[in-house]
Structures are given as C-alpha cells and as structure tokens.
Amino acid sequence: MKIFLGIFLTLLLFAPATMYAEPVRVRLIIDGYEIIDLPSPPILVEGRTLVPFREVFQRVGGTVGWHGGHRQVSLFFGDNVLVMTIDETTANLNGNFIEMDTPPIIYNDRTMIPLRFPAEIFDFDVDWDDIQRAAIVNSPNASEGESSGIPIIPLPPVTGNENASENEESDKVELPWTGEQNDLPPPNAVLAETGGLARDVSTSVIQTIAHPQTTITALQTPLETGVAAYVAVASSPITGVSYFVLPDNRLVVDINNAVSLIAGEFNEISNVPVSGVRASQFSQEPRVTRIVFDVIGAAEFSITLSADRQLLTVSFSRNRITGVFGQSDAFSDSLFIQGEVLPAINISTEGFPHFFTINIDNATMDAASGLFATGVFASHFTVGGRTDGSSYVRVYVHGDWPSFSTAHSANSVAFMMHRGISGVRYDSVERELRISRDFAMDISEVRHINDYLRYRYTFVLPPSAEVLGRGEISILDGFVNYVSISRNAENHNIYLTLYTTRILSFSMHEEPDYFIIRTHLPRDVSPFIVVIDPGHGGTCPGTIHNNIVEKDLVLDVSLMVAQLLEADPFITVYMTRRTDTYVPLLRRAEFANELGADLFISIHANAAEIRRGVINPYPNGVETWYTISELEEAGNFVLNSREYAQIIQRHAVLNTGARDRGLREEPNFVVLRETNMPSVLLELGFITNPEEAARLANTQYRWLLAEAIYRGLVEAFATHPPSRSM
C-alpha cells in the first residue's frame, strides 16, 4: 500500500485564511466515467479537490459512515479504515495518527472531504486535467491495465444522516472500531435479528475529572467476578469514560487517558448475554483503552465507576445489594455495603444533623436494616429501593457529626465514620464546608489556589489550623468529590483542597461558630467571565517558520493577557491550557460552555503558502475570525460575534501598528461554531513573513498584542455588559 507520509510534515489546526474562499465547481472522472449525479458537485478550494464523501466512495466499493457526535467520517476500503474529523487535519489510519494538508469541511450542508489524500492511501491514482478542469481517479486495477474502467456501483440506501445538521445527531455516538480489521463490520452490514439493540439502564453519569494518566491493569470476567459483569481495574483514578452501541450491537467502552496492559480476547462467558469481548490500546495520542462487547439482543447494561474511580464495572444486570451491616470500635463506626458487584455510591448530607444517605446506583436492595450496637456516631440504618432503579442506605447519627472516608474490595464498599478530621463537615443542601472556629485565623490572609484545569481548589490555612487533623472527607454530591486536609512540611501551613466534578468557585466568610467555605457556579459570583484559548499545544505545534513555533507564541501571549485580566476584580479569566499540552478542539468549546463564559477568544498565528511546501513571505498583518450562531441570530446576546470581532481587531491594529487585514466570517471553525457565547479567533500575524516574525519574536511586541486583547475585552464588557451583569 502506498502511504505518502513524507508530504504531511506541517501540522495545521485550521485551513489557511484563504481556504474558504468561494470554491470553484469542477468535474470528477473515476475510471473513465464522469460522475454527474452527485447531490453536491465536487469543488476546488485553493488547489484541492473536495468531494461529497458518501456518494463518491460508495461508488468505488468502499463503506462509509458519519458519526455526528464527533463530527467524523469513516472510510472502509480493503484492509484499511480511515477516520477524519471535520475541520481537523489529523486523521486516524488503522489506529495510527497521520496529518493531512486539507481538512474535511461542511459546504452547502454536505460533508466534503479532500479527494487526493484518501484516494492515494487506498492505492488509487489521482491526477488533475487543467483543460477539462477535472479530477481524474483510477482504481488500482484500472491503473494496472487490467480494466478500461469498472462499472459504477449503484448507491445503496443511505442510513442515518451524514450532513452537519446538529438536530439530526443522536445522544449516543455511532463511531466505528478503527483497530483490528477483523473487528470491522462487513460492508453494508445489517443488524442480525436478535431482538434489537443493547439498552443502557445506567442511573448515573460518569463525570470527566482531571487526573494524571492511568494504567488499565486487568479486565475481570464474569467467571472471576461471579456475576454478570466485567470489571476493568485501573492503577489510579480514571479521568473519564465514554461508550456507545453500534448498529451491529457492539457496545464500545472507551477509557480516556489510559494506557492498556490488557489486550486480546476475554471470552470466558458464563451468565452474560455477550458472545465475545476484546480489549486493546485503541489510541496512543490521546491514550484511550477500548473494550468492545458483542452483545446478544436487547440486553440491558449499566456502566458505573467506583468512588475512588479505579474500578469500572460493565454490568449486564442490575447489581443486587446482598448485605448491609454496621460495625463499631472505640474510635469509629463502619458501614459495609456488599453487592454482587462493587456498588457505585454517592452521598447526600441533606439530613444533617440527624442522618445522611448513601445512594447506590442501578441496584436492587436485598438486605435488611440494622443497628450499630455501640456506635460512636451512628445509632442505626435503614435500607430501601427507588423507582428509578437505585437503592439507598440511610444512616442516623446520634452523636457528633462524623468525618467520612471510603474503601472497597472486589464487591463491597466500606463506609467509615471517624474523627480523623475534626470540626469539619459539608452541608450538601447549602453546598458549603463548615469549619468550627476552634483556632484563630484571619480569612483575609488565606491564600486561594484555583487549579481549575485539574478540578482542584485549595485554601492555604495558617499553622493554627493544625487542630483540624489530616485526611479526607468523602462528599460525592455531584459537585465536590472529596475534601483533603494536609500539612506543608516546609512552612507548616495547612492545605485544604476540594476535589470537584466541574469548575467551581469558592468563597470564604466567617460566622460566630464557623468559618464557611461556600460553593458557587462561576457565573453566580463573577460579573464577567472570559475564556482564552491558546491554539494548538502538545503534539500539535501549529505552524513553524522563522524559528517561531505557533503553539509557544500563542501560549506566551495568552498568559500575558491572563496576567492583565487577573488584576481586574470584575473579570474572571479561564484558559483552556496554561502549559504545553494539547486540548481537543471540541473540548475547548465544551470547557467554555460548561463555565457559562460571556466571551471566548482563541489566539493563533498565521502562515501563507504559494502552494504546498512553498512559502509566501509577503502576507502580513492581523485578522479576526468570527461566526454568527443561531443563538446570536435569535438575539440572545447584547453583543454578537461580529461586533466583538470588530472591537478586538481595532485594538490589535491601533496598539501594534500592524496591517489591518479586517474581519473574516467562517462557520466551520470548531471553537467558533460550538461555543455558546460570542466568540472570535485572532490571528496575531504571519510568521512566514520575516519582518513580522521578527516582531512576533520580540517580548515587548507580544506585550503590545496582549494589551490590545485586554483592552478589547474590557471595552466589550464595558459597552456591552452581559444581561446577567446589568
């Protein structure tokens, strides 16, 4: 197979500025046949031919798929599978990442992909006839003289929707397996008559939380667990999990940010409606461990993560809680909850100071209520089930309110109440941490560390807070997972850290009996929120010319902007990255949406080519890109993206003296299209222009750019304050 990897040396996040100029319609000839009945004609964009992916590649015997949730197209041909993402130049070929020079795009509501790249990968010959203005494609057999032309294969019925309409996307993404070829469905596969597709009956959502990379060390089968469930074992907390059911009834479970030590088939089947199980390292960058279950019929399944996020259970029946019992010693009380598989729990303290509730996801209750005979904190507990398929254990407190911690074995949770941390409790109704005022502290001197990219928020308390003790308190209320109290060995300060499920803000005030740390959504406490998105990062450097690497330049300027904004008490700034790491495009938009940001700005640097690999050193200047979303068209904002872009562009030109290249409207940049607030993308200048590159390399000039962005944001907020801030 011919794979021309040498020509894909430059990693590009976006197409060049001229990429989306008005395209030219061209002809398409495949093995001597001109294709004239396409729903959208081939187009020529900056010397690249783009074609409607489904109609063209099905005609030559390929199998295609559209996966709306990820905005991805897949092409199956021969022994190969190629997955491409709209507006992204990184493609996945047989599980390996390679770079294209042109991304797929949405044009006139059709998905258009670059013709030459996949055609050459699949051993087709591609040529261009300038006289006919036609792209000419010859299949492998035709190019070897075995045939003067293959017949055009009639298009099969289209299932699903390969267009970009968001309202056609389903909640469950149908993404093909792109690992081993023998795990691919046959072309035009039809779901076997097995009674329908597997059904998800999970009763809780697995939150994505920032954690270091983990390792999947084992996959326990039903013969090992003793019940109708598989358990993936991780060496440390799992960042996140995604899963979906394919049309051929395969359940695909992806464990994110995970190295796999498990590989191959796990087909020791006992009492589960599964005919086969496979596991592998699906992706190296980002690292994803994938487990695939061949489900039989419309079997119910649920997926849960243990409280410590180290055990992922895929159950093909509801968990059954077989025993609940209490135990006490002189210092603590413990509650043991035993199930057929490890119970997935969360805790509610809404009954303070009389009781707290341990909720158990996707479980039936087959255990009895009981007593703590000599309970230090608790007197008794009651059990029950709910109509949503979950169960609960309610623990009644008769003494001081305890601190909580958890531990687990293969199929049980030990919930411990103790005095490891004293004088601290979490009120899940008010969502606040109450600290007894048993020590002296000036809250104005407490330092706050907002490590929001890792979902951590730390209060640095004085050494007098030593009386609080050390350890962890399990919260698990959907906002805060747990609270950790530790001591700094150097300065003896006490670090109180809240580990959260999402980005939150925290404030501290004092009452007569308590220091109060209160939980807030950022929008509830900040008049103005802006998200700065430094483009590229990590393994995606962006464009590289004249000794400037785009990812480094834009991060440096972004950090300067953040520094200026952080001195403004009315504006809260968040960044999609603060170090040299790569963040997927869609995640950048989701990050801003989850925060409820008021404004979003993505910062990039430009490059120009006469043709591929040949630099054009003349273009220079700054330009600002935007798109008008449906929300903006509906008048949901006091400032729209075009007006916002005008403000940023004006300040960038005035503050730097750079050439004004004006505004550019583009509906297909992911970070502009998917954000739910006015958003712009600023190009700082052309690093392919030697003079402008020299300026961009200068720290003083970078500060001018940062000040321009800062002034633009301040003006945007001052002249068009969000309605919630008025």
PATIPA-895407 format. One line per 8 residues: number of its first residue (from 1); their letters; for each residue x, y, z negated of C-alpha. Coordinates in steps of 0.02 Angstrom, whole numbers, plus 50000, padded with zeros to 5 digits. Example, Ala and Ser with C-alpha at 12.3 -4.5 7.8 and 13.67 -1.06 7.14 Angstrom:
// PATIPA-895407
1) as) 50615 49775 49610  50684 49947 49643
//
This chain:
// PATIPA-895407
1) mkiflgif) 50000 50000 50000  50066 50172 50044  50058 50293 49898  50140 50459 49936  50179 50516 49760  50329 50620 49808  50223 50760 49879  50124 50784 49719
9) ltlllfap) 50257 50869 49614  50166 51027 49559  50033 51008 49427  49892 51131 49460  49746 51158 49344  49647 51265 49464  49649 51285 49651  49739 51441 49714
17) atmyaepv) 49643 51604 49712  49601 51587 49897  49545 51408 49879  49361 51451 49875  49360 51574 50019  49215 51547 50139  49251 51374 50213  49251 51328 50397
25) rvrliidg) 49147 51182 50460  49245 51051 50555  49217 50885 50643  49254 50713 50571  49304 50564 50679  49326 50392 50599  49399 50252 50708  49342 50341 50865
33) yeiidlps) 49166 50378 50804  49115 50557 50768  49011 50566 50609  48869 50687 50643  48729 50637 50524  48805 50691 50359  48693 50787 50236  48832 50915 50218
41) ppilvegr) 48962 50940 50355  49150 50923 50322  49232 51089 50282  49407 51159 50299  49468 51255 50147  49644 51327 50156  49701 51192 50274  49622 51048 50177
49) tlvpfrev) 49475 50947 50242  49342 50909 50113  49201 50785 50147  49043 50726 50057  49115 50581 49961  48973 50457 49954  48919 50459 50136  49094 50454 50210
57) fqrvggtv) 49174 50319 50104  49024 50203 50103  49031 50208 50293  49203 50129 50293  49159 49991 50170  49203 50073 50004  49098 50078 49847  49070 50246 49766
65) gwhgghrq) 48999 50311 49604  48953 50477 49523  48971 50495 49335  48882 50656 49291  48926 50669 49107  49112 50675 49151  49086 50758 49323  49187 50618 49400
73) vslffgdn) 49181 50522 49564  49248 50346 49584  49302 50259 49745  49323 50070 49751  49415 50005 49904  49505 49840 49924  49606 49806 49767  49604 49987 49709
81) vlvmtide) 49495 50106 49613  49521 50294 49614  49434 50413 49492  49434 50601 49523  49362 50743 49419  49276 50897 49490  49393 51048 49490  49539 50949 49419
89) ttanlngn) 49694 50896 49515  49735 50748 49403  49667 50583 49470  49670 50407 49399  49727 50268 49517  49711 50093 49444  49734 50163 49269  49884 50275 49314
97) fiemdtpp) 49876 50464 49321  49936 50549 49481  49920 50726 49548  49826 50791 49700  49859 50957 49783  49673 50993 49802  49534 50951 49679  49358 50891 49720
105) iiyndrtm) 49230 51033 49716  49043 51063 49719  48991 51152 49878  48810 51187 49925  48756 51067 49787  48857 50925 49864  49010 50839 49793  49154 50865 49916
113) iplrfpae) 49321 50777 49897  49487 50803 49987  49496 50680 50131  49682 50653 50154  49726 50606 49975  49613 50453 49950  49624 50404 50134  49814 50388 50128
121) ifdfdvdw) 49807 50297 49961  49689 50169 50039  49805 50148 50190  49704 50249 50314  49796 50360 50439  49738 50540 50438  49776 50669 50571  49714 50840 50624
129) ddiqraai) 49668 50890 50802  49677 51078 50812  49597 51085 50985  49443 50987 50932  49453 51061 50755  49428 50884 50694  49496 50773 50556  49537 50603 50631
137) vnspnase) 49539 50449 50520  49591 50274 50572  49566 50123 50460  49713 50004 50430  49653 49878 50559  49617 50009 50690  49787 50092 50666  49873 49924 50693
145) gessgipi) 49787 49900 50860  49676 49758 50801  49519 49850 50849  49473 50001 50951  49354 50052 50816  49250 49974 50678  49062 49994 50680  48992 50125 50564
153) iplppvtg) 48919 50035 50414  48739 50089 50380  48722 50187 50220  48648 50085 50077  48508 50163 49973  48576 50296 49856  48550 50258 49673  48569 50397 49547
161) nenasene) 48618 50574 49592  48793 50620 49648  48756 50805 49656  48805 50930 49524  48634 50971 49455  48654 50965 49268  48472 50921 49237  48498 50757 49327
169) esdkvelp) 48631 50697 49207  48589 50566 49078  48645 50564 48897  48741 50403 48924  48882 50423 49050  48899 50284 49178  49086 50276 49202  49166 50128 49292
177) wtgeqndl) 49302 50019 49223  49463 50078 49301  49580 49948 49230  49599 49772 49298  49522 49744 49468  49442 49579 49417  49336 49677 49294  49257 49784 49429
185) pppnavla) 49077 49756 49484  49059 49692 49662  49009 49821 49793  48825 49867 49782  48808 49756 49628  48629 49726 49571  48588 49702 49388  48553 49521 49353
193) etgglard) 48378 49478 49295  48423 49464 49113  48280 49562 49038  48352 49737 49053  48500 49834 48984  48576 49831 48811  48492 49953 48691  48581 50070 48571
201) vstsviqt) 48498 50068 48399  48636 50162 48306  48562 50276 48173  48708 50396 48156  48825 50492 48270  49013 50466 48256  49091 50638 48240  49255 50680 48326
209) iahpqtti) 49381 50740 48197  49561 50795 48224  49681 50658 48169  49855 50602 48221  49866 50460 48346  49816 50291 48275  49850 50111 48325  49718 49977 48352
217) talqtple) 49798 49826 48272  49662 49693 48284  49490 49651 48351  49397 49536 48232  49273 49421 48319  49108 49353 48251  49196 49194 48202  49310 49299 48091
225) tgvaayva) 49179 49420 48026  49049 49283 48002  48910 49390 48075  48853 49454 48244  48982 49592 48251  49155 49637 48314  49270 49748 48209  49414 49850 48282
233) vasspitg) 49546 49882 48148  49648 50043 48153  49809 50080 48060  49750 50257 48016  49592 50363 48040  49514 50359 48214  49494 50527 48300  49335 50487 48395
241) vsyfvlpd) 49235 50356 48490  49131 50363 48649  49029 50224 48727  48907 50191 48869  48814 50050 48956  48849 50017 49140  48714 49962 49263  48781 49783 49261
249) nrlvvdin) 48751 49778 49071  48929 49804 49014  48947 49900 48852  49107 50004 48863  49180 50071 48700  49324 50195 48708  49428 50232 48552  49510 50400 48579
257) navsliag) 49687 50449 48531  49729 50266 48502  49871 50150 48551  49813 49971 48580  49905 49821 48510  49759 49714 48567  49744 49657 48747  49659 49521 48846
265) efneisnv) 49500 49422 48815  49413 49389 48650  49285 49259 48697  49261 49163 48536  49073 49181 48544  48957 49120 48407  48791 49202 48369  48805 49357 48479
273) pvsgvras) 48717 49399 48643  48884 49427 48730  48962 49321 48868  49135 49400 48865  49243 49532 48781  49401 49617 48845  49516 49747 48768  49660 49848 48841
281) qfsqeprv) 49757 50012 48839  49640 50099 48960  49736 50263 48970  49910 50321 48920  49880 50509 48930  49768 50538 48842  49786 50375 48746  49624 50277 48749
289) trivfdvi) 49593 50099 48691  49447 50021 48785  49342 49871 48734  49213 49801 48854  49070 49686 48805  48972 49586 48936  48801 49597 48854  48664 49470 48888
297) gaaefsit) 48495 49550 48920  48417 49692 48823  48511 49653 48663  48513 49786 48527  48681 49851 48470  48744 49981 48348  48914 50062 48328  48973 50129 48161
305) lsadrqll) 49136 50193 48086  49188 50159 47907  49202 50303 47784  49392 50302 47799  49375 50294 47990  49488 50142 48004  49359 50007 48045  49248 50022 48199
313) tvsfsrnr) 49105 49897 48198  49007 49848 48353  48859 49751 48287  48731 49658 48390  48607 49651 48247  48564 49765 48104  48677 49749 47955  48596 49662 47808
321) itgvfgqs) 48642 49725 47635  48655 49564 47535  48708 49632 47367  48722 49791 47264  48791 49786 47088  48870 49904 46962  49022 49884 46852  49099 49994 46717
329) dafsdslf) 49255 50008 46613  49309 50134 46483  49352 50267 46614  49244 50242 46768  49092 50166 46850  49096 50072 47015  48956 50026 47133  48986 49884 47256
337) iqgevlpa) 48880 49875 47414  48901 49713 47510  48836 49680 47685  48854 49555 47824  48974 49682 47899  49053 49836 47823  48915 49960 47776  48927 50132 47856
345) inistegf) 48884 50257 47720  48859 50443 47691  48822 50530 47528  48692 50658 47477  48703 50750 47310  48537 50840 47330  48477 50759 47167  48609 50848 47061
353) phfftini) 48622 50838 46912  48508 50687 46896  48554 50573 47042  48646 50557 47207  48602 50449 47357  48713 50334 47461  48635 50318 47634  48677 50162 47736
361) dnatmdaa) 48661 50171 47925  48574 50038 48029  48546 49916 47887  48406 49819 47806  48404 49804 47618  48404 49629 47544  48470 49670 47371  48394 49719 47204
369) sglfatgv) 48403 49873 47095  48512 49860 46941  48592 49936 46786  48761 49999 46729  48764 49912 46560  48897 50025 46483  48903 50162 46614  49018 50309 46583
377) fashftvg) 48923 50418 46707  48780 50315 46780  48635 50226 46696  48552 50130 46839  48524 50123 47026  48377 50089 47142  48379 50024 47320  48263 50040 47470
385) grtdgssy) 48242 50049 47658  48180 50183 47779  48076 50179 47937  48223 50242 48043  48317 50078 48013  48430 50142 47875  48437 50096 47690  48491 50184 47532
393) vrvyvhgd) 48554 50162 47354  48507 50298 47229  48621 50313 47076  48554 50401 46921  48679 50498 46815  48656 50512 46626  48820 50595 46576  48941 50716 46657
401) wpsfstah) 48933 50730 46845  49073 50618 46913  49205 50636 47047  49185 50514 47192  49302 50406 47294  49279 50253 47405  49371 50095 47454  49320 49948 47562
409) sansvafm) 49354 49767 47604  49300 49671 47759  49114 49683 47723  49089 49788 47567  49111 49965 47502  49167 50005 47327  49099 50174 47274  49190 50238 47120
417) mhrgisgv) 49141 50372 46996  49286 50437 46892  49373 50582 46808  49524 50586 46924  49468 50761 46969  49378 50854 46831  49270 51007 46836  49240 50999 47024
425) rydsvere) 49081 50947 47112  49000 50975 47280  48819 51032 47296  48755 50959 47460  48597 51066 47458  48687 51233 47443  48840 51161 47532  48960 51233 47406
433) lrisrdfa) 49100 51170 47297  49083 51219 47115  49241 51230 47008  49221 51250 46821  49308 51406 46755  49420 51311 46635  49575 51406 46694  49624 51584 46738
441) mdisevrh) 49628 51633 46922  49617 51796 47020  49522 51744 47177  49590 51895 47272  49762 51814 47263  49704 51644 47327  49780 51608 47497  49670 51534 47635
449) indylryr) 49743 51418 47769  49620 51388 47910  49689 51238 48005  49533 51231 48115  49610 51131 48257  49634 50988 48133  49467 51019 48045  49551 51068 47882
457) ytfvlpps) 49531 51219 47770  49647 51242 47620  49638 51356 47468  49807 51382 47383  49766 51398 47198  49886 51453 47060  49977 51326 46949  49846 51356 46814
465) aevlgrge) 49726 51252 46921  49827 51100 46868  49685 51059 46747  49579 51004 46896  49684 50847 46914  49729 50762 47078  49643 50650 47202  49498 50652 47323
473) isildgfv) 49311 50677 47312  49205 50593 47447  49069 50711 47513  49011 50638 47680  48864 50758 47701  48887 50785 47888  48989 50945 47861  49126 50900 47737
481) nyvsisrn) 49200 50726 47734  49303 50743 47576  49399 50863 47466  49580 50833 47418  49672 50914 47273  49862 50901 47270  50011 50992 47193  50153 51075 47287
489) aenhniyl) 50316 51010 47215  50414 51169 47254  50303 51310 47191  50183 51206 47084  50033 51285 47170  49876 51178 47187  49814 51142 47362  49627 51114 47375
497) tlyttril) 49588 51054 47552  49418 51023 47631  49416 50898 47775  49268 50939 47887  49172 50864 48032  49168 51028 48129  49244 51200 48122  49178 51290 47969
505) sfsmheep) 49213 51449 47873  49232 51453 47684  49219 51595 47560  49261 51604 47376  49172 51703 47241  49152 51687 47054  49004 51666 46939  49006 51663 46748
513) dyfiirth) 49035 51475 46738  49106 51429 46909  49221 51477 47049  49113 51447 47203  49180 51393 47374  49038 51409 47497  49024 51327 47668  48970 51432 47817
521) lprdvspf) 48949 51414 48003  49068 51540 48082  48926 51636 48165  48843 51664 47997  48989 51762 47924  49083 51841 48069  49010 51988 48165  49111 51945 48321
529) ivvidpgh) 49192 51780 48375  49310 51762 48522  49393 51604 48587  49561 51622 48675  49606 51479 48791  49790 51469 48840  49786 51369 49002  49873 51203 49032
537) ggtcpgti) 49989 51136 48896  50075 50973 48851  50095 50859 49001  50007 50987 49113  50134 51130 49133  50040 51229 49265  50141 51313 49399  50331 51329 49380
545) hnnivekd) 50432 51460 49475  50574 51583 49445  50618 51497 49279  50443 51527 49209  50329 51385 49155  50148 51439 49157  50096 51343 49001  50232 51430 48897
553) lvldvslm) 50198 51604 48965  50010 51598 48933  50030 51524 48759  50152 51662 48711  50034 51799 48770  49884 51713 48689  49971 51705 48520  50011 51891 48536
561) vaqllead) 49827 51928 48569  49777 51821 48420  49900 51915 48309  49823 52081 48358  49645 52017 48333  49682 51939 48164  49718 52113 48096  49539 52165 48140
569) pfitvymt) 49420 52125 47996  49268 52120 48111  49333 51999 48244  49367 51815 48211  49482 51733 48337  49500 51549 48377  49618 51468 48502  49592 51306 48598
577) rrtdtyvp) 49776 51269 48567  49913 51352 48466  50055 51236 48517  50118 51146 48672  49976 51021 48681  49853 50978 48819  49667 51001 48790  49547 50929 48921
585) llrraefa) 49452 51063 49016  49280 51012 48959  49339 51002 48778  49395 51185 48789  49219 51237 48837  49140 51122 48707  49255 51198 48575  49187 51372 48611
593) nelgadlf) 49008 51310 48620  49021 51219 48453  49084 51378 48372  48945 51483 48448  49076 51606 48511  49022 51775 48578  49160 51791 48708  49281 51670 48790
601) isihanaa) 49440 51711 48886  49554 51587 48974  49729 51651 49012  49831 51590 49162  49969 51642 49282  49956 51642 49471  50058 51567 49613  50048 51582 49802
609) eirrgvin) 50098 51466 49944  50101 51492 50132  50071 51307 50146  50102 51162 50032  50277 51172 49959  50320 51338 50044  50314 51486 49925  50238 51653 49975
617) pypngvet) 50341 51780 49873  50235 51934 49915  50067 51923 49823  50067 52011 49654  49950 52088 49528  49817 52040 49402  49643 51973 49438  49497 51916 49332
625) wytisele) 49380 51773 49373  49202 51750 49312  49040 51660 49348  48861 51711 49310  48775 51569 49219  48590 51529 49212  48588 51593 49033  48656 51760 49093
633) eagnfvln) 48535 51768 49239  48396 51745 49113  48458 51898 49019  48512 51805 48862  48664 51918 48831  48687 52105 48811  48848 52088 48913  48865 51973 49064
641) sreyaqii) 49024 51893 49127  49045 52014 49272  49035 52165 49156  49154 52078 49036  49275 52042 49179  49270 52225 49233  49322 52280 49057  49466 52155 49045
649) qrhavlnt) 49528 52192 49222  49525 52380 49194  49628 52369 49035  49752 52247 49112  49785 52366 49257  49792 52526 49151  49905 52453 49017  50032 52369 49131
657) gardrglr) 50027 52467 49294  50008 52303 49388  49921 52295 49556  49732 52284 49540  49675 52128 49634  49498 52151 49572  49368 52026 49517  49336 51852 49585
665) eepnfvvl) 49174 51757 49562  49191 51568 49553  49053 51448 49495  49160 51292 49485  49295 51326 49357  49251 51208 49215  49296 51328 49074  49186 51463 49150
673) retnmpsv) 49043 51353 49208  49024 51250 49048  49038 51388 48916  48877 51455 48842  48936 51634 48822  49009 51772 48934  49175 51701 48994  49319 51758 49103
681) llelgfit) 49483 51688 49167  49626 51814 49177  49774 51786 49294  49920 51882 49217  50018 51896 49379  50111 51794 49511  50264 51702 49451  50302 51663 49634
689) npeeaarl) 50339 51848 49658  50519 51879 49598  50487 52057 49538  50327 52014 49446  50406 51856 49374  50546 51963 49302  50417 52072 49215  50321 51922 49150
697) antqyrwl) 50482 51852 49078  50504 52012 48976  50436 52008 48797  50391 52193 48800  50287 52169 48958  50199 52020 48879  50151 52131 48732  50078 52255 48857
705) laeaiyrg) 49971 52116 48928  49919 52059 48753  49873 52237 48703  49770 52254 48862  49671 52097 48822  49650 52152 48641  49586 52324 48693  49469 52247 48819
713) lveafath) 49394 52131 48688  49374 52272 48563  49286 52379 48695  49173 52235 48746  49119 52207 48566  49104 52393 48526  48999 52438 48678  48900 52276 48691
721) ppsrsm) 48886 52202 48516  48800 52032 48513  48618 52042 48461  48656 51946 48300  48781 52081 48250  48667 52229 48277
//
